[in-house]
């Protein structure tokens, strides 16, 4: 759980060097949803893929706030239920929604990151749907 707490601290600080230290070289990112529904839906491999994923999201959204509602963790997985508000850079609309983040962790490094969220809310807020 320490690794995941540190991940969110580093993400908030936009500390890419710090993030690289806690990511496995072969991290696998999966953002679920219908292909093409959001620009960042898909799979991203390795640290370069993770950084590309963050660049795509950052090009479209600003984080207004995210509140962690629940956490379930064991030695290999951490599941976090959150709700938040993001602002579309295209429309300047606030997007409210819930999400589930699933992290896989091995030897103190994040090896996997999966995201399930309200794709329709994001697509509408960004005027894609």
N, C-alpha and C positions, 0 to 999 in steps of 0.2 A: 504494500500500500504506500510505503514511503516513496517508491519510484514514481507512482502515479501522482501523488501530491506534488512531488518535485516537477513532474511534467507540466502540470497546470500552472505552477509558479513561473517556470521558464517560458511557457507559451504566453502568459500574460505580459512578461517582461520583453517578449520578442527576442529572447536570447537563443539564437540558432546554435551558437557554439556549445552552450550548455545542453541544449536538446540533443545535439549529436553525441554527447557523452553518455546519455541514458537510452539511446536508441540502438538496437541491434543493427549491424551493417546490412542484414537481410530483412529488415522490417517489411511487413506486408500490410498495406492500408486498403481497406474495402469500404467504400461508401455506397450503401445500398439504395436502389431506386431504379425506376425505368430509365433505360439508356436515353440520354439526351434531355431528360427532364430538368436537370441542373448541370451546369458546366463541370462540376467536380465529381459527379457520379462516376464510379468505376473503381479500378484497382490500380495501385501504385506500388512499385517495388523498390526496396532499398532506401537509403537515406536521401538520395537524389529524388526518388519518387515521392517520398514524404514531403520534401521541400517544395516540389512542384505542386503537390496537393495543396499545401498551405498558400502558395503564391496564387493559385487559381481562386481559392476561397477569398483571400484578402483582396483580390481584384474586384470582387463583387459585393462583399459584405464587410460591415464594421460590427464588432461585438458591442452591444449596449450593456447587457448584463446576462450572466448565467448563474443559476442557482442550483446547486446540487441537492437533490431531493432524497436520494437513497443510494446506498452502496452495498454491493454484495461481493465478497472477496474470498479467494482461497489462495493457495501457494502459486497457482499458474494463471488465474484469471481474475480480473477486476471488472465488475459490471456497475456502471454508474447511470442512474436515471437523473436527468436534469430537465429544467425548463429555462427558457431564456427569451431574450429579445435581441434581434439583430437588425441592422439597418441596411437596406439595399442602396448601394452606391449609384445604381442606375435610376431608381425611382424616388429615393429618399424616404421610402415607406418603412415603417417598423414592421418586423415580422416576428410574431410570437409563436412559440411552439415548444414541444417536448422532444427529447431525444434520449436514446440509449447509446452509450459508448461502451464497447467491450475491448479491454486491453488484455493481451497475452504477455506474460512476463516470464523470463528465464534468466537466472543468474544476475538479477538486478537490472536487466535491460528489457526494454519494450520490444517484443518481436512481432506483435500484431496489434492493429487498431481497426476496429469495425464500428461503423456508425449507422444507426437506424433513426430516422427522424420523420417529421411531417413534411414530406416532399412537396405536397400540394400547397401548403402554406408558404413555403419558400418560393415555389414557382409563381404563385399568384403575387406575392410581394415584390418579386422581381419582374413581374409582367411577362412571364414566359408562358403561363397557362391562362 
